[in-house]
Amino acid sequence: MPKVLVVDDEPDMRWFLSGILEAEGLEVVTAEDGAIALERVRQDAPSAILLDLKMPNLGGMETLAEIKKIDPHVPIIILTACGEIFTAVSAMRLGAYDYITKPFQNDDVILTIRRALEQQALLAEVESLRNQLAKGGSLRELMGPSQHVQQIIQQVNLVARSPLTILLQGETGTGKELLARAIHQQSARHQQPFIAVDCGAIPETLIESELFGHEKGAFTGADRKKEGHFQLAEGGSLFLDEIINLPLSTQSKLLRVLQERQVQLLGGKRARPVDVRIIAASNVPLEKEMRAGRFRQDLYYRLNEFTISLPPLRERPEDIPYLAKRFFEEASMEFKRPVRGISDEAAQILLQYPWPGNVRELRNVIRQAVLMSPGLIRPEHLPTLGAKDPGAASAIEPGPVSAGLSLKEASDKAAAEAERQVIHQALQATRGNKSEAARLLRTDYKTLHIKMKRYGISAPEFR
């Protein structure tokens, strides 16, 4: 779970921001001054930081400079009053990711934090992909040895260096984003930016501003000119994930950009040329959505210059043992746990489970199992699959708990249940001693306390 550090000398502001971010499923740590913030950065390694400019003793600018010495890559969002915008701009020159002016809208805070976290994740994953490719890695090593994957690789090799717009279709968790990055890495644009946009994560009122940018004064709250994702991806690739979530009005404007290769900022008077390769993705068949009137026909045919379909994990079972081995080896190194492998009984459960969340769910399950296992992953370390023994997995059927959930929601729900089970077992093993349980789980006491509160777990019941 991403961790956000909130640095502000006002207790009410720390409490308010913590509530906003925790409601979004983010973990929050706080600091009331710059010195404490530096300690938090060293100890907690936050994924993003909200930093107030005006603080006693060590001010925001000085704190920013010191944080950058500790972690040059962590995104820092400056909190500033309207009269301090010049200072905020100076902070961005020193490496701040963005700034938010007080008073602010809750959606502005959430969106800015999400964008910062997404950028960090993308940078990390792109770097990982580059490293693996540099070491001779391939899509086969990342996705599996099945014939399905081989066919996908052939399609990628065929289209990556072409100028065609690409449409990736497949269920949530099948690896569409991984494939988009691989296409970018094999293209002639690989040294230019790769920008990924989750079209379902941006509020409808902000989607056009985020995609196309806006001029200062274009709408209420537009206190400065801002470039959109098209401008940020100039010369490179723009990945539009879950494109079905775009409103029809935005679909029309996107079509115009693709046809004319020009972008006009909201509030702007002139369109500017843009050179971007579009890779779009959908977790539902776009043709079906088009026929139902939920997606523009002309945009569908414009995006459908070359389509790659990613089959769900249940249709390529030969990839499951390969991916499970890869995931437990990675998790064993990350968690520093000497897991030797997966028992035959546990492997049979993995093969028989239908994997509604696909590769993403498999990865979550294996990571939780590594955390629970003392040395060999056994059936009892796979509680979220609903089986305690090899024969139980075959009886797994979708239940009412998953009714109405998207695949991503089902995957996230399964991961949360696995996390709850792991905490439960750790507290049982330590007889309710939260400090010992935190050490067993290789996390800090406060994180464990927050998660226990979230899942309604009480330590005294284990004593």
VEXDREN-2710 file (C-alpha; in Angstrom, 1 decimal):
% VEXDREN-2710
k/r/px/py/pz
1/MET/0.0/0.0/0.0
2/PRO/1.5/3.4/-0.9
3/LYS/2.5/5.5/2.1
4/VAL/2.1/9.3/2.1
5/LEU/3.9/11.6/4.5
6/VAL/1.9/14.7/5.5
7/VAL/4.1/17.5/6.9
8/ASP/2.3/20.5/8.4
9/ASP/2.6/22.4/11.7
10/GLU/-1.1/22.7/12.1
11/PRO/-2.7/19.6/13.8
12/ASP/-6.1/20.2/12.2
13/MET/-4.6/20.3/8.7
14/ARG/-2.6/17.0/9.4
15/TRP/-5.8/15.4/10.7
16/PHE/-7.9/16.7/7.7
17/LEU/-5.4/15.5/5.0
18/SER/-4.9/12.2/6.8
19/GLY/-8.6/11.6/6.6
20/ILE/-8.9/12.4/2.9
21/LEU/-6.0/10.1/2.0
22/GLU/-6.9/7.2/4.2
23/ALA/-10.4/7.3/2.8
24/GLU/-8.7/6.6/-0.6
25/GLY/-7.0/3.5/0.8
26/LEU/-3.6/5.2/1.3
27/GLU/-1.4/4.7/4.4
28/VAL/-0.5/8.1/6.1
29/VAL/2.3/9.1/8.4
30/THR/2.6/12.7/9.7
31/ALA/5.2/15.1/10.9
32/GLU/4.6/18.5/12.6
33/ASP/7.9/20.1/11.5
34/GLY/10.8/19.7/9.1
35/ALA/13.2/17.9/11.4
36/ILE/10.6/15.2/12.2
37/ALA/9.8/15.0/8.5
38/LEU/13.4/14.1/7.7
39/GLU/13.3/11.3/10.3
40/ARG/10.1/10.0/8.8
41/VAL/11.7/9.9/5.4
42/ARG/14.6/7.9/6.7
43/GLN/12.5/5.5/8.7
44/ASP/9.3/5.1/6.7
45/ALA/10.5/5.6/3.1
46/PRO/7.2/7.3/2.0
47/SER/6.0/7.0/-1.6
48/ALA/4.9/10.6/-1.8
49/ILE/5.1/13.7/0.5
50/LEU/2.7/16.6/1.1
51/LEU/4.9/19.4/2.5
52/ASP/3.7/22.8/3.9
53/LEU/5.9/25.7/2.9
54/LYS/5.4/27.8/6.1
55/MET/6.7/26.0/9.2
56/PRO/8.6/27.2/12.2
57/ASN/12.3/26.3/12.6
58/LEU/13.1/24.3/9.5
59/GLY/10.9/25.8/6.8
60/GLY/9.4/24.1/3.8
61/MET/12.1/25.1/1.3
62/GLU/14.9/23.9/3.6
63/THR/13.1/20.7/4.3
64/LEU/12.6/20.1/0.6
65/ALA/16.3/20.4/-0.1
66/GLU/17.2/18.0/2.8
67/ILE/14.6/15.4/1.7
68/LYS/16.1/15.5/-1.8
69/LYS/19.5/14.6/-0.3
70/ILE/17.9/11.5/1.4
71/ASP/15.6/10.4/-1.4
72/PRO/16.1/12.3/-4.7
73/HIS/13.2/10.5/-6.4
74/VAL/10.3/10.8/-3.9
75/PRO/7.6/13.1/-5.3
76/ILE/7.0/16.1/-3.1
77/ILE/3.8/18.2/-3.4
78/ILE/4.0/21.6/-1.9
79/LEU/1.1/23.1/0.1
80/THR/1.0/26.8/-0.2
81/ALA/-1.2/29.9/0.3
82/CYS/-2.3/31.9/-2.8
83/GLY/0.2/34.6/-2.0
84/GLU/3.2/32.2/-2.0
85/ILE/2.9/30.8/-5.5
86/PHE/6.2/32.4/-6.6
87/THR/7.9/30.5/-3.8
88/ALA/6.1/27.3/-4.7
89/VAL/7.3/27.7/-8.3
90/SER/10.8/28.1/-6.9
91/ALA/10.3/24.9/-5.0
92/MET/9.4/23.1/-8.2
93/ARG/12.7/24.3/-9.7
94/LEU/14.4/22.6/-6.7
95/GLY/12.7/19.3/-7.5
96/ALA/9.1/19.5/-6.1
97/TYR/6.7/17.4/-8.2
98/ASP/3.8/20.0/-8.0
99/TYR/2.1/22.4/-5.7
100/ILE/-1.5/22.9/-4.3
101/THR/-2.8/26.2/-3.1
102/LYS/-4.9/26.6/0.0
103/PRO/-7.8/26.5/0.3
104/PHE/-8.0/23.4/-2.0
105/GLN/-10.6/21.0/-3.2
106/ASN/-10.3/17.4/-1.9
107/ASP/-10.3/16.0/-5.4
108/ASP/-7.3/18.2/-6.3
109/VAL/-5.3/16.7/-3.4
110/ILE/-6.3/13.1/-4.3
111/LEU/-5.7/13.6/-8.0
112/THR/-2.2/15.1/-7.5
113/ILE/-1.2/12.4/-5.1
114/ARG/-2.5/9.7/-7.4
115/ARG/-0.6/11.2/-10.4
116/ALA/2.6/11.4/-8.3
117/LEU/2.3/7.8/-7.1
118/GLU/1.5/6.6/-10.6
119/GLN/4.5/8.4/-12.0
120/GLN/6.7/6.8/-9.4
121/ALA/5.3/3.4/-10.1
122/LEU/5.7/3.8/-13.8
123/LEU/9.3/5.0/-13.4
124/ALA/10.1/2.0/-11.2
125/GLU/8.5/-0.5/-13.5
126/VAL/9.9/1.0/-16.7
127/GLU/13.3/0.9/-15.1
128/SER/12.8/-2.7/-14.0
129/LEU/11.7/-3.6/-17.6
130/ARG/14.7/-1.8/-19.0
131/ASN/17.0/-3.6/-16.7
132/GLN/15.5/-7.0/-17.5
133/LEU/15.7/-6.3/-21.2
134/ALA/19.3/-5.1/-20.8
135/LYS/20.1/-8.4/-19.1
136/GLY/18.7/-10.3/-21.9
137/GLY/15.2/-10.5/-20.5
138/SER/12.1/-10.8/-22.7
139/LEU/8.4/-10.8/-22.6
140/ARG/8.5/-14.5/-22.4
141/GLU/10.4/-14.2/-19.1
142/LEU/8.0/-11.6/-17.8
143/MET/4.7/-13.3/-19.0
144/GLY/5.3/-17.0/-19.3
145/PRO/6.2/-19.8/-21.8
146/SER/2.8/-20.6/-23.1
147/GLN/1.8/-20.7/-26.8
148/HIS/-0.6/-17.8/-26.1
149/VAL/2.4/-15.6/-24.9
150/GLN/4.4/-16.7/-27.9
151/GLN/1.7/-15.4/-30.2
152/ILE/1.5/-12.1/-28.3
153/ILE/5.3/-11.7/-28.6
154/GLN/5.1/-12.3/-32.4
155/GLN/2.5/-9.5/-32.6
156/VAL/4.5/-7.1/-30.5
157/ASN/7.6/-7.7/-32.7
158/LEU/5.5/-7.1/-35.8
159/VAL/3.9/-3.8/-34.7
160/ALA/6.3/-2.2/-32.1
161/ARG/8.4/-0.2/-34.6
162/SER/5.4/0.7/-36.8
163/PRO/3.5/4.0/-36.5
164/LEU/0.2/2.2/-35.9
165/THR/-2.1/3.0/-33.0
166/ILE/-2.5/-0.1/-30.9
167/LEU/-5.5/-1.4/-29.0
168/LEU/-4.9/-3.9/-26.2
169/GLN/-7.9/-5.9/-25.0
170/GLY/-8.0/-8.3/-22.0
171/GLU/-9.4/-8.7/-18.6
172/THR/-8.1/-6.7/-15.6
173/GLY/-4.8/-8.1/-14.4
174/THR/-3.7/-9.8/-17.7
175/GLY/-0.7/-7.5/-18.2
176/LYS/-1.9/-4.8/-20.6
177/GLU/0.2/-2.1/-19.0
178/LEU/3.3/-4.4/-19.1
179/LEU/2.7/-5.1/-22.7
180/ALA/2.3/-1.4/-23.5
181/ARG/5.6/-0.6/-21.9
182/ALA/7.3/-3.4/-23.8
183/ILE/5.9/-2.1/-27.1
184/HIS/7.3/1.4/-26.2
185/GLN/10.7/-0.1/-25.3
186/GLN/10.9/-1.9/-28.6
187/SER/9.8/1.1/-30.6
188/ALA/11.9/3.9/-32.2
189/ARG/10.4/6.1/-29.4
190/HIS/12.0/4.2/-26.5
191/GLN/14.2/7.1/-25.5
192/GLN/11.3/9.5/-25.2
193/PRO/8.6/9.5/-22.5
194/PHE/6.1/6.8/-21.8
195/ILE/3.1/8.3/-20.1
196/ALA/0.3/6.1/-18.7
197/VAL/-3.2/7.4/-17.9
198/ASP/-5.9/5.5/-16.0
199/CYS/-9.0/7.0/-17.7
200/GLY/-11.2/5.6/-14.9
201/ALA/-9.2/7.2/-12.1
202/ILE/-9.6/10.9/-13.1
203/PRO/-12.9/12.7/-12.2
204/GLU/-15.0/13.5/-15.3
205/THR/-14.8/17.2/-14.6
206/LEU/-11.0/17.1/-14.9
207/ILE/-10.3/14.5/-17.6
208/GLU/-10.0/17.0/-20.5
209/SER/-7.7/19.3/-18.5
210/GLU/-5.5/16.3/-17.6
211/LEU/-5.3/15.0/-21.1
212/PHE/-5.0/18.2/-23.1
213/GLY/-3.8/20.7/-20.5
214/HIS/-5.2/24.2/-19.8
215/GLU/-4.3/27.9/-19.9
216/LYS/-4.3/30.0/-16.8
217/GLY/-7.8/31.2/-16.1
218/ALA/-9.5/28.6/-18.3
219/PHE/-11.8/27.6/-15.4
220/THR/-12.2/28.3/-11.7
221/GLY/-9.0/27.2/-9.9
222/ALA/-6.8/27.3/-13.0
223/ASP/-4.3/29.6/-11.4
224/ARG/-1.5/28.7/-13.9
225/LYS/-0.9/27.1/-17.2
226/LYS/-0.7/23.4/-17.1
227/GLU/0.4/20.9/-19.8
228/GLY/-1.6/17.8/-20.3
229/HIS/-0.6/14.2/-20.8
230/PHE/-0.3/14.6/-24.5
231/GLN/2.3/17.4/-24.1
232/LEU/4.1/15.4/-21.5
233/ALA/4.3/12.4/-23.8
234/GLU/5.7/14.4/-26.7
235/GLY/7.9/12.3/-29.0
236/GLY/7.0/9.2/-27.0
237/SER/4.0/7.0/-26.2
238/LEU/0.7/7.7/-24.4
239/PHE/-1.0/4.7/-22.8
240/LEU/-4.7/5.3/-22.3
241/ASP/-5.7/2.5/-19.9
242/GLU/-9.4/1.6/-19.5
243/ILE/-10.3/4.0/-22.3
244/ILE/-14.0/2.9/-22.1
245/ASN/-14.3/5.2/-19.1
246/LEU/-13.8/8.3/-21.2
247/PRO/-17.0/10.4/-21.4
248/LEU/-18.5/10.6/-25.0
249/SER/-17.7/14.3/-25.2
250/THR/-14.0/13.6/-24.4
251/GLN/-14.0/10.8/-26.9
252/SER/-15.0/13.3/-29.6
253/LYS/-12.1/15.6/-28.7
254/LEU/-9.7/12.7/-28.5
255/LEU/-10.7/11.6/-32.0
256/ARG/-10.0/15.1/-33.3
257/VAL/-6.5/15.1/-31.7
258/LEU/-5.8/11.7/-33.3
259/GLN/-7.0/12.8/-36.7
260/GLU/-5.4/16.2/-36.8
261/ARG/-2.3/15.5/-34.6
262/GLN/-2.9/18.8/-32.8
263/VAL/-3.8/19.6/-29.3
264/GLN/-5.6/22.8/-28.1
265/LEU/-5.3/23.6/-24.4
266/LEU/-8.5/24.4/-22.6
267/GLY/-8.9/28.1/-22.8
268/GLY/-6.3/28.3/-25.5
269/LYS/-6.8/30.0/-28.9
270/ARG/-4.4/28.0/-31.1
271/ALA/-3.9/24.3/-31.5
272/ARG/-0.3/23.0/-31.3
273/PRO/1.1/20.0/-33.2
274/VAL/1.8/16.9/-31.1
275/ASP/3.8/13.8/-32.0
276/VAL/2.6/11.0/-29.8
277/ARG/2.0/7.3/-30.4
278/ILE/-1.3/6.1/-28.8
279/ILE/-1.6/2.7/-27.1
280/ALA/-5.1/2.2/-25.7
281/ALA/-6.4/-0.6/-23.5
282/SER/-9.8/-1.9/-22.4
283/ASN/-10.9/-4.7/-20.1
284/VAL/-14.1/-5.2/-22.0
285/PRO/-14.5/-5.7/-25.8
286/LEU/-14.7/-2.2/-27.3
287/GLU/-16.6/-3.4/-30.3
288/LYS/-19.4/-4.6/-28.0
289/GLU/-19.4/-1.2/-26.2
290/MET/-19.5/0.5/-29.5
291/ARG/-22.6/-1.4/-30.7
292/ALA/-24.3/-0.6/-27.4
293/GLY/-23.7/3.1/-28.0
294/ARG/-21.3/3.6/-25.1
295/PHE/-18.2/4.1/-27.3
296/ARG/-17.9/6.2/-30.4
297/GLN/-17.8/4.2/-33.6
298/ASP/-15.4/6.5/-35.4
299/LEU/-13.0/6.5/-32.4
300/TYR/-13.1/2.7/-32.2
301/TYR/-12.1/2.3/-35.8
302/ARG/-9.4/5.0/-35.3
303/LEU/-7.9/3.1/-32.4
304/ASN/-8.3/-0.3/-33.9
305/GLU/-5.4/0.0/-36.4
306/PHE/-3.8/-3.0/-34.7
307/THR/-5.4/-5.1/-31.9
308/ILE/-3.7/-7.5/-29.5
309/SER/-5.9/-9.6/-27.3
310/LEU/-4.5/-10.9/-24.0
311/PRO/-6.1/-14.1/-22.8
312/PRO/-7.0/-14.6/-19.1
313/LEU/-4.7/-16.6/-16.9
314/ARG/-7.3/-19.5/-16.7
315/GLU/-6.9/-20.0/-20.5
316/ARG/-3.1/-20.4/-20.2
317/PRO/-2.5/-22.7/-17.2
318/GLU/1.0/-23.6/-18.3
319/ASP/2.0/-20.1/-17.3
320/ILE/0.7/-20.4/-13.7
321/PRO/3.6/-22.6/-12.3
322/TYR/6.2/-20.4/-14.1
323/LEU/4.7/-17.1/-12.8
324/ALA/4.2/-18.5/-9.3
325/LYS/7.9/-19.5/-9.1
326/ARG/8.9/-16.1/-10.4
327/PHE/6.7/-14.3/-7.9
328/PHE/7.8/-16.3/-4.9
329/GLU/11.5/-15.9/-5.8
330/GLU/11.0/-12.1/-6.0
331/ALA/9.0/-12.0/-2.8
332/SER/11.5/-14.2/-0.9
333/MET/14.2/-11.7/-1.8
334/GLU/12.1/-8.7/-1.0
335/PHE/10.8/-10.0/2.4
336/LYS/14.1/-11.8/3.2
337/ARG/12.3/-15.1/3.9
338/PRO/13.9/-18.4/2.9
339/VAL/11.0/-19.9/1.0
340/ARG/12.2/-23.0/-0.8
341/GLY/9.3/-23.5/-3.2
342/ILE/5.7/-24.6/-3.6
343/SER/4.4/-28.0/-2.5
344/ASP/2.7/-30.3/-5.1
345/GLU/-0.6/-29.9/-3.2
346/ALA/-0.4/-26.1/-3.3
347/ALA/0.6/-26.1/-6.9
348/GLN/-2.4/-28.2/-7.7
349/ILE/-4.7/-25.6/-6.0
350/LEU/-3.0/-22.8/-8.0
351/LEU/-3.7/-24.7/-11.2
352/GLN/-7.4/-25.4/-10.4
353/TYR/-8.3/-21.9/-9.2
354/PRO/-10.1/-19.8/-11.8
355/TRP/-8.1/-16.6/-11.1
356/PRO/-10.7/-13.9/-11.7
357/GLY/-8.0/-11.3/-11.0
358/ASN/-5.6/-12.9/-13.4
359/VAL/-1.8/-12.4/-13.0
360/ARG/-2.3/-9.5/-10.6
361/GLU/-4.3/-11.8/-8.2
362/LEU/-1.7/-14.6/-8.6
363/ARG/1.1/-12.2/-7.6
364/ASN/-0.8/-11.0/-4.5
365/VAL/-1.6/-14.5/-3.4
366/ILE/2.0/-15.7/-3.8
367/ARG/3.4/-12.7/-1.9
368/GLN/1.0/-13.3/1.0
369/ALA/1.9/-17.0/1.0
370/VAL/5.6/-16.2/1.1
371/LEU/4.9/-14.0/4.1
372/MET/3.0/-16.8/5.9
373/SER/5.2/-19.7/4.9
374/PRO/8.1/-20.9/7.1
375/GLY/9.9/-22.6/4.2
376/LEU/7.6/-24.3/1.8
377/ILE/4.3/-22.9/0.5
378/ARG/1.5/-25.4/1.4
379/PRO/-2.3/-25.3/0.9
380/GLU/-2.8/-23.7/4.3
381/HIS/-0.8/-20.7/3.1
382/LEU/-3.4/-20.1/0.4
383/PRO/-6.4/-19.2/2.5
384/THR/-7.8/-16.6/0.0
385/LEU/-8.3/-19.4/-2.6
386/GLY/-10.9/-21.0/-0.3
387/ALA/-9.0/-24.3/0.0
388/LYS/-7.2/-26.0/2.9
389/ASP/-6.5/-29.1/1.0
390/PRO/-5.9/-30.0/-2.7
391/GLY/-9.4/-31.3/-3.2
392/ALA/-11.1/-28.2/-2.0
393/ALA/-9.8/-25.9/-4.8
394/SER/-11.9/-27.8/-7.4
395/ALA/-15.0/-26.8/-5.6
396/ILE/-14.4/-23.1/-5.8
397/GLU/-17.3/-21.3/-7.3
398/PRO/-18.1/-17.5/-7.5
399/GLY/-20.1/-16.6/-4.4
400/PRO/-22.3/-13.7/-3.5
401/VAL/-19.3/-11.9/-2.1
402/SER/-18.0/-11.2/-5.6
403/ALA/-21.4/-10.3/-7.1
404/GLY/-21.4/-6.9/-8.8
405/LEU/-17.6/-6.4/-8.3
406/SER/-15.3/-5.6/-11.2
407/LEU/-12.3/-8.0/-11.7
408/LYS/-9.9/-5.4/-10.1
409/GLU/-12.2/-5.0/-7.2
410/ALA/-12.4/-8.7/-6.7
411/SER/-8.6/-8.9/-6.9
412/ASP/-8.2/-6.1/-4.4
413/LYS/-10.8/-7.7/-2.1
414/ALA/-8.9/-11.0/-2.3
415/ALA/-5.6/-9.3/-1.4
416/ALA/-7.2/-7.5/1.5
417/GLU/-8.6/-10.8/2.8
418/ALA/-5.2/-12.4/2.5
419/GLU/-3.7/-9.4/4.5
420/ARG/-6.3/-9.8/7.2
421/GLN/-5.5/-13.5/7.4
422/VAL/-1.8/-12.9/7.7
423/ILE/-2.3/-10.4/10.5
424/HIS/-4.6/-12.8/12.3
425/GLN/-2.1/-15.6/12.2
426/ALA/0.8/-13.3/13.3
427/LEU/-1.3/-12.2/16.3
428/GLN/-2.1/-15.8/17.1
429/ALA/1.5/-16.7/17.0
430/THR/2.5/-13.8/19.3
431/ARG/-0.6/-14.2/21.6
432/GLY/-1.7/-10.7/20.8
433/ASN/1.7/-8.9/21.2
434/LYS/1.5/-6.2/18.5
435/SER/5.2/-5.3/18.7
436/GLU/6.2/-9.0/18.1
437/ALA/3.6/-9.4/15.4
438/ALA/4.9/-6.3/13.6
439/ARG/8.4/-7.7/13.7
440/LEU/7.2/-11.1/12.5
441/LEU/5.4/-9.4/9.6
442/ARG/8.5/-7.1/8.9
443/THR/6.5/-3.9/9.2
444/ASP/6.3/-1.1/11.7
445/TYR/4.1/-1.0/14.8
446/LYS/2.0/2.0/13.5
447/THR/1.3/0.3/10.1
448/LEU/0.1/-2.8/11.9
449/HIS/-2.1/-0.8/14.2
450/ILE/-3.7/1.0/11.3
451/LYS/-4.4/-2.2/9.4
452/MET/-5.8/-3.9/12.5
453/LYS/-8.2/-1.0/13.0
454/ARG/-9.2/-1.2/9.3
455/TYR/-10.0/-4.9/9.5
456/GLY/-11.6/-4.7/12.9
457/ILE/-9.0/-6.9/14.6
458/SER/-8.5/-6.6/18.4
459/ALA/-5.3/-7.8/20.0
460/PRO/-6.8/-8.8/23.4
461/GLU/-8.9/-11.6/21.7
462/PHE/-5.6/-13.5/21.0
463/ARG/-4.3/-13.4/24.6
END
